[in-house]
Each structure stands twice: as C-alpha cells, then as structure tokens.
Amino acid sequence: MIDPDPPPRPFLPQLVVFDLDGTITRRDTLAGYVFGFACRRPWRLLGYLGVLPTLLRFALRRADHGELKGRVIRSVMGGASQEEIRAWTAVWVPRLLARGVFPEALAAIAQHRAAGDRLVLMSATVDLYVPELASVLGFDAHICSQVAWDGVRLDGRLSSPNVRDEEKARQLRRLAAAHPGRRIMGYGNSRPDLPHLRLVDKAVLVNPPPRLRALASDLPVEFKYWL
C-alpha cells in the first residue's frame, strides 16, 4: 500500500551549468589560446593562411562552426606534442584567470559551490584547456568539444560534436537524466545558448543585447550585467 502521507523528499542541491566564453570570460577563449601558442613559435603564424579556404566556405554557409574551429586548430597548432600543449595550457590558464574573466562570474561560481550545488562547465570550445579551467575554477564536471590526436601529436580536427546550439541541449538532457530530481540553473550569454536554456528551471543571461533579451522573453530568465 502506498503511504498516503509520505515523508518529504530530501533536499537536493541544484545542478548549475555555466557557459564559458562571454559568460565567465570576457571574450572568446579559443582565438587567444591558439594565437598565443603561435606567437611563441612565430613560424606557426603562417598556418592562418591555411584557414582562409574554410573561412570563405564558412562565410558562404558551406562550412559550420565546428569545421572552422577544427581547421584553425589544425592549421596553426597541428603536429604539436602533448607536452607542448600541456606546457602552454599551464601558462595560458593563469593568464586568462588573472585578467580575462568577470569577477561577478567568479563570485557566482563561489556562491553556488558554497551552497553545495553541482557545477558543470559546458562549452563549445575544446578540451585542450577546458578541463584545466574547470578544475581551477572548482567545477565538478565539464563538457566540451574534443579534438583529435595522431598518437602524441595534435591533429586538431574535432573528434566529437561541436558542443553548440542543439548539441548543448542534448548534453543538458543527458545531465538531467543523470541527476533526477534536481532543479537546473543555466548561465549563458548568446543565442546559441538558448536551446539548452529553454530546458532549465532558471536561466541567467549575461550582458544580453536587446535582440537576445527579446528572443529569451519566454524563458524563466534573469538578466545580469557584469563588468
């Protein structure tokens, strides 16, 4: 017989999902990561010439964001060793955190961590540095696009779906299924974040322009303006 007056369910901390670029960081991270790596080895700057055909195809809508991203990484960083990538990431991550993030984002992360919420960093950028950023920032888990390797040498093309648009929504559904009963809160800053933010209990949009505010008008959303 089902108890007509069951005991209350135990409190479950929230599942809180943060976007990275433009939400935690002030700007795109991949461009700075790749360019900084190339500047340490100036001959690699010539690799940007190899991006031009894909960039043209992207402009003509014949290549998507994932293909363009993979081409940039492959053309400029392709062939680099795992040791070189780890060394650059160890230099670049502290630099980014020192001057490239919103203090309000760090405060929000700390507040959720103190409340016992489960924190997930979900980004369309790549696993060359997202795992390290997630660890340093105190996230419990991360989801990001993955790059291919040829043994211990970087290939650079994406080896997974680009975690953007509907792929973010798919990943969020997977997270929700793995954490049943939890309220879900999502932080984002751009139109590609809307598919997964439509699935959360509460959304936060950071520094949204008027057009994005209008597109998000049907969401349970809070707008925050971070400096």
C-alpha positions in Angstrom: 0.0 0.0 0.0 1.3 3.4 -0.9 1.8 5.7 2.1 -0.8 8.5 1.7 1.4 10.9 3.6 5.0 10.1 2.5 7.9 11.8 4.2 9.2 14.9 2.4 12.0 14.2 -0.2 15.4 15.2 1.0 16.7 18.5 -0.3 18.8 18.1 -3.4 21.3 20.8 -4.4 20.8 22.4 -7.8 22.6 21.3 -11.0 24.1 24.5 -12.2 25.5 24.7 -15.8 27.8 27.5 -16.9 28.8 28.5 -20.4 32.4 29.7 -20.7 33.0 32.3 -23.5 31.3 35.6 -22.8 29.7 34.2 -19.6 32.7 33.6 -17.4 35.3 35.0 -19.7 35.1 38.5 -21.3 35.7 37.2 -24.8 36.3 34.2 -27.0 39.0 32.0 -25.5 40.0 29.7 -28.4 41.2 32.6 -30.6 43.5 33.9 -27.8 44.7 30.4 -26.9 45.6 29.5 -30.5 47.2 32.9 -31.3 49.2 32.9 -28.1 50.6 29.4 -28.9 51.5 30.5 -32.4 53.3 33.7 -31.1 55.6 31.5 -29.1 56.6 29.8 -32.3 56.3 32.6 -35.0 56.6 30.2 -37.9 53.2 28.8 -36.9 51.5 32.1 -37.6 51.8 31.2 -41.3 49.3 28.5 -40.5 46.5 31.1 -40.5 46.8 31.2 -44.3 45.5 27.6 -44.4 42.4 28.7 -42.7 41.3 31.1 -45.5 39.6 28.5 -47.7 37.5 27.2 -44.8 36.8 30.7 -43.7 35.4 31.5 -47.2 33.3 28.4 -47.1 32.0 29.4 -43.7 31.1 32.9 -45.0 29.2 31.2 -47.8 27.5 28.9 -45.2 29.1 25.8 -46.7 31.1 25.0 -43.5 29.8 25.1 -40.0 31.4 26.4 -36.7 32.8 23.0 -35.8 34.6 22.6 -39.2 36.0 26.1 -38.9 37.2 25.6 -35.4 38.9 22.4 -36.3 40.6 24.0 -39.3 42.0 26.8 -37.2 43.5 24.4 -34.6 44.8 22.0 -37.2 46.4 24.7 -39.4 48.0 26.7 -36.6 48.7 24.1 -33.9 48.7 20.8 -35.8 51.6 18.5 -35.1 52.3 19.9 -31.6 53.1 17.4 -29.0 51.1 16.7 -25.9 54.0 18.0 -23.8 53.9 21.3 -25.7 50.2 21.6 -25.3 50.3 20.9 -21.6 53.1 23.4 -21.1 51.2 26.2 -23.0 48.0 25.4 -21.1 49.8 25.7 -17.8 51.0 29.2 -18.8 47.8 30.4 -20.5 45.1 29.4 -18.0 46.6 31.6 -15.1 46.9 34.5 -17.6 43.3 34.2 -18.6 42.1 34.0 -15.0 44.2 37.0 -14.0 42.6 39.4 -16.4 40.2 37.7 -18.7 37.2 36.8 -16.6 34.3 38.6 -15.0 34.8 39.0 -11.2 31.0 38.6 -10.9 31.2 35.2 -12.6 33.8 34.0 -10.1 31.6 35.3 -7.3 28.6 33.4 -8.7 30.6 30.2 -9.0 31.8 30.5 -5.5 28.3 31.2 -4.2 26.9 28.0 -5.9 29.9 26.0 -4.7 29.3 27.2 -1.1 25.6 26.2 -1.4 26.6 22.7 -2.3 25.3 22.9 -5.9 26.8 20.6 -8.5 28.7 22.7 -11.0 29.2 21.8 -14.6 31.2 23.8 -17.2 29.7 23.3 -20.6 31.4 25.0 -23.6 31.7 24.7 -27.3 35.4 25.3 -27.0 37.9 22.5 -26.8 39.4 20.0 -24.4 42.9 21.4 -24.9 42.2 23.7 -21.9 38.6 23.4 -20.7 39.4 20.6 -18.3 42.2 22.6 -16.6 39.9 25.7 -16.4 37.1 23.6 -14.9 39.4 22.2 -12.3 40.9 25.5 -11.3 37.5 27.2 -11.1 36.1 24.5 -8.9 33.7 22.8 -11.2 32.6 19.3 -10.5 32.5 18.3 -14.2 32.9 19.7 -17.7 31.5 19.1 -21.1 33.3 20.5 -24.2 34.2 19.8 -27.8 37.0 17.3 -28.2 40.0 17.4 -30.6 41.6 14.5 -32.4 45.2 13.3 -31.8 47.6 11.3 -34.0 49.3 9.4 -31.3 51.0 12.0 -29.1 50.8 14.7 -31.9 47.8 17.1 -32.2 45.6 16.5 -35.3 43.3 19.4 -34.4 40.1 18.4 -36.1 37.1 17.9 -33.8 36.6 14.3 -32.8 33.2 14.9 -31.2 30.1 17.0 -32.0 30.7 20.7 -31.5 29.0 21.5 -28.2 26.9 24.3 -29.5 23.2 25.0 -30.2 21.2 21.8 -30.1 24.2 19.8 -29.0 24.2 21.7 -25.8 20.5 20.9 -25.4 21.3 17.2 -25.9 24.1 17.3 -23.4 21.8 19.0 -20.9 19.2 16.3 -21.3 21.8 13.7 -20.6 22.9 15.6 -17.4 19.3 16.0 -16.2 18.8 12.2 -16.6 21.9 11.5 -14.6 20.7 13.9 -11.8 17.0 13.2 -11.4 15.0 15.4 -9.1 17.4 18.4 -9.2 16.4 21.8 -10.2 18.6 23.0 -13.0 20.0 26.5 -13.4 21.9 27.6 -16.5 24.2 30.6 -17.3 24.8 31.8 -20.8 25.3 34.9 -22.9 24.4 34.3 -26.6 21.8 33.0 -29.0 23.5 29.5 -29.3 22.9 29.1 -25.6 19.1 29.4 -25.9 18.3 25.8 -26.9 19.7 24.4 -23.6 18.5 27.3 -21.5 14.9 26.6 -22.7 15.2 23.3 -20.7 16.3 24.7 -17.3 14.2 25.8 -14.4 16.0 29.1 -14.2 18.2 30.8 -16.8 20.7 33.7 -16.4 21.8 35.6 -19.4 24.9 37.7 -19.0 25.2 41.1 -20.8 22.4 40.3 -23.3 21.9 42.8 -26.1 18.3 43.9 -26.8 17.7 41.3 -29.5 18.8 38.5 -27.3 16.5 39.8 -24.5 13.6 39.7 -26.9 14.4 36.1 -28.0 14.6 35.0 -24.4 11.4 36.6 -23.4 9.6 33.3 -23.0 12.2 31.9 -20.6 12.2 32.0 -16.8 15.3 34.2 -17.1 17.2 36.8 -15.1 19.4 39.3 -16.9 22.8 40.2 -15.3 25.2 42.9 -16.4 28.8 42.1 -15.5 31.7 44.5 -15.9 
